[in-house]
Amino acid sequence: MAATVIESFAVPCRSRAAAPASAPRASASFSSPLGRRALGLLPQFSGLRCASVPLKVKLAAVAARSRVVRRGAVVCEVQETAVQLPDVTKATWQSLVLDSSVPVLIDFWAPWCGPCRMIEPTVAKLAKVYEGKLKCYKLNTDENPDIATQYGIRSIPTMLIFKNGEKKDTVIGAVPESTLVTSIEKFV
């Protein structure tokens, strides 16, 4: 799992006791060793900067100094919280889709397609709900145009349901979950 270190940088802060709300607020800098709380300042967000030096290296450098200086660092880790649908390609089409013993739902999508990204979590949720009764895959139409052409995919997202190697149903567009459930229930 990759981690990105994001460090804060000096930003102007506003005083709570500054001018009234209708008057423009002046920026104030602080030099108190106790920080913002001692001066009663609120931070003004101006952005974040990504550090190019890994956190462990920075901490080792700080520990090596004679005077320890504490600096705040925010570490953001991207976690795979969303369930990813497995990909199917031209090379795996026969074995995963046509030779499957259970019904298969294929989500035809492309990375640039907004509605495709909207429907993917719904399809992933249904893959968990129907685990063992239905297999769900996604097929990138940009990388596999032959299969998309073979099955007449003219718009995406399009979901095809296969049973016993035959195309049984088609659902076009970013439809509600109930629409997909209705189509799936016919073949499960």
Secondary structure, 3 states (H helix, E strand, C coil): CCEEEEECCCCCEEECCCCCCCCCCCCECCCCCCCHHHHCEEECCCCCEECCCCHHHHHHHHHHCCCCCCCCEEEEECCCCCCCCCECCCCCHHHHHHCCCCCEEEEEECCCCHHHHHHHHHHHHHHHHCCCCCEEEEEECCCCHHHHHHCCCCCCCEEEEEECCEEEEEEECCCCHHHHHHHHHCCC
